[in-house]
């Protein structure tokens, strides 16, 4: 598969996971300067790795939540929390992942992640 096909497949999946508006906003956030990065994200992150079938999208979302919480990446955490809810993860599953973060990465990381999760869940309810 060539890069263009990976890009197109990745963009399609990315929009399914996060919604057209959210993806367009992120893709345009850095203007022309950010286009190469967005191409890499679409082609390789979503067109290749996220498109593989050995692990479900739900499992990938929960893994991303854990990694973004552990790495203290609140903006990316919020994106993946919304995506997880969009693709079928339950608040209970998210909470259980964040409890693992508390045990293995520390209470401060889990506190911040819980705060983000509660905010995102409220936003999703209102939308």
Steps between C-alpha positions, in 0.01 A plus 500: 500500500639840409517799734198671338284194564624479861428871544146472362422188706644665810309825451176305457559299820614807691178681410294196601676492837500870583250668267552713191506834681754395763733348243479801268573731793808299600618466140481877449637603840852562370408608149729416212789453744319203657397323179795256494430397860131448424591287199717280724222473759238410239713254305698323768314541828147453368552357149736230624518435875143595599367313195654167599248241611677293768390741775158667510456875470359500852815336637720742306300791642540374856873452444527857368315634803743321731805618306388863472410511870833343597695734271311806630371599157164658596406632154557162335330327793183703439506410130531130578238512775251641249606243244466216749145600585422541130621151413323315777708516817294545811566745783554198725773362273668840489483527878662157541785600269552819699511301823786298348669829415469599867670181616778487244560865412392687810208679655578843346485355148175322580348811659567705188368222278184461710442874476533487122273193480226663704521817288490306173208285614306813592579656161384185322175492699425863408575449129 
